[in-house]
């Protein structure tokens, strides 16, 4: 399932490192540099142009990002807005 569990001296450490690397590789973003920007909670998305050619790809990516929020709660708001 892509969830790694480590048991250091204090507590439990959950990680999805391999899952993230696979996701970045699948989307062609593996060599991108990380950037931390919080999402503006007041942003409004407006649909423009034709619908997506393959909406199932978008749904699949959002599903994977939702699963990733298990260990990355900091992305929850952005993923929720995009979904």
N, CA, C and O atoms as CSV, one atom per row, in Angstrom:
chain,resi,resn,atom,element,x,y,z
A,1,UNK,N,N,0.813,-1.195,0.000
A,1,UNK,CA,C,0.000,0.000,0.000
A,1,UNK,C,C,0.859,1.261,0.000
A,1,UNK,O,O,0.323,2.367,-0.068
A,2,UNK,N,N,2.172,1.116,0.074
A,2,UNK,CA,C,3.028,2.285,0.026
A,2,UNK,C,C,3.232,2.957,1.367
A,2,UNK,O,O,3.751,4.072,1.416
A,3,UNK,N,N,2.843,2.318,2.450
A,3,UNK,CA,C,2.981,2.898,3.781
A,3,UNK,C,C,4.115,2.179,4.505
A,3,UNK,O,O,4.083,0.959,4.666
A,4,UNK,N,N,5.112,2.939,4.940
A,4,UNK,CA,C,6.255,2.374,5.647
A,4,UNK,C,C,6.147,2.748,7.119
A,4,UNK,O,O,5.794,3.877,7.457
A,5,UNK,N,N,6.452,1.793,7.987
A,5,UNK,CA,C,6.350,2.008,9.425
A,5,UNK,C,C,7.726,1.762,10.048
A,5,UNK,O,O,8.345,0.724,9.812
A,6,UNK,N,N,8.194,2.713,10.835
A,6,UNK,CA,C,9.443,2.563,11.575
A,6,UNK,C,C,9.137,2.743,13.053
A,6,UNK,O,O,8.262,3.524,13.428
A,7,UNK,N,N,9.867,2.012,13.888
A,7,UNK,CA,C,9.648,2.094,15.331
A,7,UNK,C,C,10.908,2.576,16.024
A,7,UNK,O,O,11.686,1.771,16.535
A,8,UNK,N,N,11.117,3.899,16.043
A,8,UNK,CA,C,12.259,4.405,16.808
A,8,UNK,C,C,12.010,4.223,18.306
A,8,UNK,O,O,10.992,3.658,18.705
A,9,UNK,N,N,12.922,4.693,19.114
A,9,UNK,CA,C,12.814,4.511,20.569
A,9,UNK,C,C,11.504,5.080,21.108
A,9,UNK,O,O,10.853,4.471,21.958
A,10,UNK,N,N,11.127,6.258,20.603
A,10,UNK,CA,C,9.874,6.869,21.063
A,10,UNK,C,C,8.846,6.852,19.942
A,10,UNK,O,O,9.038,7.517,18.924
A,11,UNK,N,N,7.764,6.110,20.107
A,11,UNK,CA,C,6.642,6.148,19.189
A,11,UNK,C,C,6.811,5.373,17.896
A,11,UNK,O,O,7.627,4.456,17.796
A,12,UNK,N,N,6.020,5.765,16.912
A,12,UNK,CA,C,5.984,5.123,15.598
A,12,UNK,C,C,6.117,6.208,14.539
A,12,UNK,O,O,5.558,7.295,14.686
A,13,UNK,N,N,6.850,5.917,13.478
A,13,UNK,CA,C,7.046,6.869,12.386
A,13,UNK,C,C,6.436,6.280,11.119
A,13,UNK,O,O,6.846,5.209,10.672
A,14,UNK,N,N,5.452,6.980,10.536
A,14,UNK,CA,C,4.828,6.551,9.292
A,14,UNK,C,C,5.395,7.363,8.133
A,14,UNK,O,O,5.584,8.574,8.245
A,15,UNK,N,N,5.664,6.690,7.027
A,15,UNK,CA,C,6.226,7.360,5.864
A,15,UNK,C,C,5.631,6.773,4.591
A,15,UNK,O,O,5.290,5.592,4.536
A,16,UNK,N,N,5.514,7.608,3.579
A,16,UNK,CA,C,5.063,7.163,2.259
A,16,UNK,C,C,6.087,7.600,1.206
A,16,UNK,O,O,5.722,7.980,0.093
A,17,UNK,N,N,7.354,7.542,1.566
A,17,UNK,CA,C,8.422,8.022,0.691
A,17,UNK,C,C,8.393,7.336,-0.672
A,17,UNK,O,O,8.409,8.011,-1.701
A,18,UNK,N,N,8.352,6.011,-0.692
A,18,UNK,CA,C,8.340,5.287,-1.960
A,18,UNK,C,C,7.085,5.607,-2.760
A,18,UNK,O,O,7.142,5.735,-3.983
A,19,UNK,N,N,5.962,5.735,-2.079
A,19,UNK,CA,C,4.699,6.084,-2.739
A,19,UNK,C,C,4.811,7.438,-3.424
A,19,UNK,O,O,4.360,7.601,-4.558
A,20,UNK,N,N,5.416,8.419,-2.736
A,20,UNK,CA,C,5.593,9.761,-3.292
A,20,UNK,C,C,6.544,9.711,-4.485
A,20,UNK,O,O,6.276,10.326,-5.517
A,21,UNK,N,N,7.648,8.984,-4.350
A,21,UNK,CA,C,8.609,8.879,-5.451
A,21,UNK,C,C,7.961,8.239,-6.679
A,21,UNK,O,O,8.183,8.689,-7.804
A,22,UNK,N,N,7.169,7.201,-6.470
A,22,UNK,CA,C,6.453,6.559,-7.585
A,22,UNK,C,C,5.458,7.519,-8.226
A,22,UNK,O,O,5.328,7.554,-9.450
A,23,UNK,N,N,4.757,8.295,-7.407
A,23,UNK,CA,C,3.782,9.266,-7.907
A,23,UNK,C,C,4.468,10.371,-8.707
A,23,UNK,O,O,3.989,10.758,-9.773
A,24,UNK,N,N,5.580,10.876,-8.197
A,24,UNK,CA,C,6.339,11.897,-8.923
A,24,UNK,C,C,6.882,11.357,-10.240
A,24,UNK,O,O,6.863,12.051,-11.257
A,25,UNK,N,N,7.360,10.132,-10.220
A,25,UNK,CA,C,7.870,9.504,-11.437
A,25,UNK,C,C,6.753,9.309,-12.458
A,25,UNK,O,O,6.947,9.563,-13.647
A,26,UNK,N,N,5.601,8.866,-12.004
A,26,UNK,CA,C,4.448,8.626,-12.881
A,26,UNK,C,C,3.961,9.913,-13.550
A,26,UNK,O,O,3.519,9.889,-14.699
A,27,UNK,N,N,4.042,11.026,-12.836
A,27,UNK,CA,C,3.557,12.300,-13.371
A,27,UNK,C,C,4.654,13.118,-14.052
A,27,UNK,O,O,4.400,14.223,-14.530
A,28,UNK,N,N,5.878,12.572,-14.095
A,28,UNK,CA,C,6.979,13.264,-14.754
A,28,UNK,C,C,7.535,14.431,-13.955
A,28,UNK,O,O,8.129,15.344,-14.528
A,29,UNK,N,N,7.351,14.416,-12.654
A,29,UNK,CA,C,7.789,15.524,-11.800
A,29,UNK,C,C,8.936,15.124,-10.875
A,29,UNK,O,O,9.224,15.839,-9.915
A,30,UNK,N,N,9.586,14.010,-11.138
A,30,UNK,CA,C,10.606,13.478,-10.238
A,30,UNK,C,C,11.791,14.416,-10.070
A,30,UNK,O,O,12.353,14.486,-8.977
A,31,UNK,N,N,12.186,15.130,-11.093
A,31,UNK,CA,C,13.357,15.997,-11.015
A,31,UNK,C,C,13.028,17.433,-10.628
A,31,UNK,O,O,13.916,18.285,-10.640
A,32,UNK,N,N,11.783,17.722,-10.289
A,32,UNK,CA,C,11.403,19.066,-9.880
A,32,UNK,C,C,11.899,19.325,-8.457
A,32,UNK,O,O,12.029,18.396,-7.660
A,33,UNK,N,N,12.173,20.580,-8.148
A,33,UNK,CA,C,12.607,20.957,-6.804
A,33,UNK,C,C,11.379,21.270,-5.946
A,33,UNK,O,O,10.419,21.865,-6.434
A,34,UNK,N,N,11.406,20.871,-4.669
A,34,UNK,CA,C,10.261,21.162,-3.794
A,34,UNK,C,C,10.138,22.655,-3.519
A,34,UNK,O,O,11.128,23.386,-3.476
A,35,UNK,N,N,8.914,23.076,-3.339
A,35,UNK,CA,C,8.627,24.475,-3.056
A,35,UNK,C,C,7.443,24.514,-2.099
A,35,UNK,O,O,6.412,23.894,-2.358
A,36,UNK,N,N,7.585,25.233,-1.005
A,36,UNK,CA,C,6.492,25.324,-0.052
A,36,UNK,C,C,5.742,26.632,-0.250
A,36,UNK,O,O,6.283,27.717,-0.035
A,37,UNK,N,N,4.512,26.510,-0.657
A,37,UNK,CA,C,3.609,27.650,-0.772
A,37,UNK,C,C,2.264,27.219,-0.221
A,37,UNK,O,O,1.726,26.188,-0.625
A,38,UNK,N,N,1.731,27.978,0.673
A,38,UNK,CA,C,0.402,27.636,1.159
A,38,UNK,C,C,-0.632,28.170,0.168
A,38,UNK,O,O,-0.413,29.187,-0.489
A,39,UNK,N,N,-1.738,27.481,0.073
A,39,UNK,CA,C,-2.788,27.870,-0.863
A,39,UNK,C,C,-3.669,28.943,-0.234
A,39,UNK,O,O,-4.023,28.861,0.942
A,40,UNK,N,N,-4.011,29.933,-1.019
A,40,UNK,CA,C,-4.911,31.001,-0.567
A,40,UNK,C,C,-6.299,30.400,-0.355
A,40,UNK,O,O,-6.881,29.879,-1.306
A,41,UNK,N,N,-6.846,30.454,0.855
A,41,UNK,CA,C,-8.156,29.851,1.113
A,41,UNK,C,C,-9.300,30.577,0.411
A,41,UNK,O,O,-10.412,30.053,0.356
A,42,UNK,N,N,-9.054,31.761,-0.122
A,42,UNK,CA,C,-10.112,32.528,-0.781
A,42,UNK,C,C,-10.083,32.417,-2.298
A,42,UNK,O,O,-10.863,33.083,-2.979
A,43,UNK,N,N,-9.197,31.587,-2.838
A,43,UNK,CA,C,-9.088,31.469,-4.286
A,43,UNK,C,C,-10.349,30.813,-4.854
A,43,UNK,O,O,-10.897,29.886,-4.257
A,44,UNK,N,N,-10.799,31.294,-5.997
A,44,UNK,CA,C,-11.975,30.739,-6.668
A,44,UNK,C,C,-11.544,30.225,-8.038
A,44,UNK,O,O,-10.912,30.942,-8.814
A,45,UNK,N,N,-11.890,28.993,-8.317
A,45,UNK,CA,C,-11.557,28.404,-9.606
A,45,UNK,C,C,-12.714,28.596,-10.569
A,45,UNK,O,O,-13.874,28.390,-10.211
A,46,UNK,N,N,-12.394,28.989,-11.785
A,46,UNK,CA,C,-13.396,29.199,-12.815
A,46,UNK,C,C,-13.094,28.254,-13.968
A,46,UNK,O,O,-11.971,28.208,-14.471
A,47,UNK,N,N,-14.100,27.508,-14.376
A,47,UNK,CA,C,-13.917,26.575,-15.483
A,47,UNK,C,C,-13.849,27.357,-16.783
A,47,UNK,O,O,-14.739,28.145,-17.102
A,48,UNK,N,N,-12.777,27.125,-17.524
A,48,UNK,CA,C,-12.598,27.776,-18.816
A,48,UNK,C,C,-12.259,26.726,-19.854
A,48,UNK,O,O,-11.588,25.742,-19.544
A,49,UNK,N,N,-12.707,26.919,-21.062
A,49,UNK,CA,C,-12.350,26.024,-22.155
A,49,UNK,C,C,-13.125,24.723,-22.132
A,49,UNK,O,O,-14.103,24.562,-21.403
A,50,UNK,N,N,-12.655,23.805,-22.953
A,50,UNK,CA,C,-13.305,22.506,-23.107
A,50,UNK,C,C,-12.990,21.608,-21.909
A,50,UNK,O,O,-11.972,21.792,-21.242
A,51,UNK,N,N,-13.865,20.642,-21.639
A,51,UNK,CA,C,-13.593,19.685,-20.564
A,51,UNK,C,C,-12.312,18.891,-20.863
A,51,UNK,O,O,-11.857,18.834,-22.006
A,52,UNK,N,N,-11.764,18.307,-19.858
A,52,UNK,CA,C,-10.539,17.523,-20.016
A,52,UNK,C,C,-10.772,16.345,-20.953
A,52,UNK,O,O,-11.860,15.770,-20.996
A,53,UNK,N,N,-9.724,15.995,-21.705
A,53,UNK,CA,C,-9.816,14.836,-22.600
A,53,UNK,C,C,-9.945,13.539,-21.812
A,53,UNK,O,O,-10.711,12.649,-22.182
A,54,UNK,N,N,-9.185,13.441,-20.717
A,54,UNK,CA,C,-9.187,12.219,-19.916
A,54,UNK,C,C,-9.388,12.559,-18.432
A,54,UNK,O,O,-8.426,12.595,-17.665
A,55,UNK,N,N,-10.635,12.808,-18.036
A,55,UNK,CA,C,-10.873,13.180,-16.636
A,55,UNK,C,C,-10.531,12.063,-15.658
A,55,UNK,O,O,-10.301,12.330,-14.478
A,56,UNK,N,N,-10.493,10.823,-16.123
A,56,UNK,CA,C,-10.153,9.712,-15.230
A,56,UNK,C,C,-8.724,9.825,-14.707
A,56,UNK,O,O,-8.449,9.417,-13.578
A,57,UNK,N,N,-7.807,10.375,-15.512
A,57,UNK,CA,C,-6.432,10.578,-15.044
A,57,UNK,C,C,-6.408,11.558,-13.880
A,57,UNK,O,O,-5.699,11.345,-12.896
A,58,UNK,N,N,-7.184,12.634,-13.992
A,58,UNK,CA,C,-7.259,13.637,-12.922
A,58,UNK,C,C,-7.846,13.013,-11.657
A,58,UNK,O,O,-7.326,13.212,-10.559
A,59,UNK,N,N,-8.923,12.263,-11.818
A,59,UNK,CA,C,-9.560,11.606,-10.664
A,59,UNK,C,C,-8.606,10.637,-9.987
A,59,UNK,O,O,-8.561,10.553,-8.760
A,60,UNK,N,N,-7.849,9.910,-10.787
A,60,UNK,CA,C,-6.894,8.940,-10.252
A,60,UNK,C,C,-5.803,9.660,-9.455
A,60,UNK,O,O,-5.437,9.222,-8.365
A,61,UNK,N,N,-5.285,10.768,-10.002
A,61,UNK,CA,C,-4.263,11.543,-9.306
A,61,UNK,C,C,-4.805,12.112,-8.000
A,61,UNK,O,O,-4.122,12.057,-6.977
A,62,UNK,N,N,-6.006,12.651,-8.015
A,62,UNK,CA,C,-6.615,13.186,-6.790
A,62,UNK,C,C,-6.782,12.065,-5.759
A,62,UNK,O,O,-6.528,12.275,-4.573
A,63,UNK,N,N,-7.201,10.900,-6.195
A,63,UNK,CA,C,-7.326,9.761,-5.280
A,63,UNK,C,C,-6.003,9.408,-4.625
A,63,UNK,O,O,-5.953,9.120,-3.429
A,64,UNK,N,N,-4.941,9.428,-5.401
A,64,UNK,CA,C,-3.613,9.140,-4.854
A,64,UNK,C,C,-3.183,10.223,-3.871
A,64,UNK,O,O,-2.572,9.925,-2.845
A,65,UNK,N,N,-3.500,11.477,-4.181
A,65,UNK,CA,C,-3.155,12.565,-3.267
A,65,UNK,C,C,-3.968,12.479,-1.973
A,65,UNK,O,O,-3.455,12.790,-0.898
A,66,UNK,N,N,-5.216,12.064,-2.071
A,66,UNK,CA,C,-6.036,11.876,-0.863
A,66,UNK,C,C,-5.405,10.806,0.023
A,66,UNK,O,O,-5.327,10.973,1.240
A,67,UNK,N,N,-4.955,9.706,-0.584
A,67,UNK,CA,C,-4.285,8.648,0.172
A,67,UNK,C,C,-3.008,9.176,0.821
A,67,UNK,O,O,-2.660,8.772,1.931
A,68,UNK,N,N,-2.314,10.072,0.134
A,68,UNK,CA,C,-1.070,10.636,0.651
A,68,UNK,C,C,-1.301,11.510,1.885
A,68,UNK,O,O,-0.379,11.695,2.679
A,69,UNK,N,N,-2.492,12.042,2.062
A,69,UNK,CA,C,-2.766,12.896,3.226
A,69,UNK,C,C,-2.699,12.116,4.546
A,69,UNK,O,O,-2.737,12.721,5.617
A,70,UNK,N,N,-2.600,10.787,4.482
A,70,UNK,CA,C,-2.435,9.988,5.708
A,70,UNK,C,C,-1.182,10.446,6.457
A,70,UNK,O,O,-1.199,10.610,7.677
A,71,UNK,N,N,-0.102,10.650,5.709
A,71,UNK,CA,C,1.152,11.054,6.349
A,71,UNK,C,C,1.539,12.498,6.039
A,71,UNK,O,O,2.526,12.996,6.581
A,72,UNK,N,N,0.790,13.171,5.188
A,72,UNK,CA,C,1.088,14.563,4.824
A,72,UNK,C,C,-0.167,15.418,5.016
A,72,UNK,O,O,-0.745,15.892,4.038
A,73,UNK,N,N,-0.593,15.621,6.269
A,73,UNK,CA,C,-1.818,16.405,6.484
A,73,UNK,C,C,-1.695,17.857,6.030
A,73,UNK,O,O,-2.707,18.542,5.880
A,74,UNK,N,N,-0.468,18.337,5.811
A,74,UNK,CA,C,-0.281,19.714,5.369
A,74,UNK,C,C,-0.798,19.959,3.953
A,74,UNK,O,O,-1.011,21.109,3.569
A,75,UNK,N,N,-1.004,18.894,3.170
A,75,UNK,CA,C,-1.531,19.063,1.807
A,75,UNK,C,C,-3.040,18.851,1.741
A,75,UNK,O,O,-3.638,18.964,0.671
A,76,UNK,N,N,-3.654,18.543,2.882
A,76,UNK,CA,C,-5.076,18.190,2.887
A,76,UNK,C,C,-5.964,19.272,2.295
A,76,UNK,O,O,-6.821,18.976,1.462
A,77,UNK,N,N,-5.779,20.514,2.704
A,77,UNK,CA,C,-6.659,21.593,2.228
A,77,UNK,C,C,-6.575,21.732,0.714
A,77,UNK,O,O,-7.604,21.813,0.043
A,78,UNK,N,N,-5.368,21.760,0.171
A,78,UNK,CA,C,-5.191,21.923,-1.274
A,78,UNK,C,C,-5.802,20.756,-2.023
A,78,UNK,O,O,-6.480,20.963,-3.029
A,79,UNK,N,N,-5.580,19.533,-1.558
A,79,UNK,CA,C,-6.146,18.356,-2.217
A,79,UNK,C,C,-7.668,18.399,-2.166
A,79,UNK,O,O,-8.330,18.039,-3.140
A,80,UNK,N,N,-8.230,18.835,-1.043
A,80,UNK,CA,C,-9.683,18.920,-0.907
A,80,UNK,C,C,-10.252,19.931,-1.896
A,80,UNK,O,O,-11.289,19.679,-2.511
A,81,UNK,N,N,-9.585,21.069,-2.054
A,81,UNK,CA,C,-10.053,22.090,-2.993
A,81,UNK,C,C,-9.986,21.551,-4.424
A,81,UNK,O,O,-10.922,21.739,-5.201
A,82,UNK,N,N,-8.904,20.894,-4.770
A,82,UNK,CA,C,-8.748,20.364,-6.129
A,82,UNK,C,C,-9.719,19.216,-6.421
A,82,UNK,O,O,-10.108,18.998,-7.568
A,83,UNK,N,N,-10.104,18.489,-5.375
A,83,UNK,CA,C,-11.025,17.374,-5.612
A,83,UNK,C,C,-12.442,17.871,-5.758
A,83,UNK,O,O,-13.358,17.074,-5.963
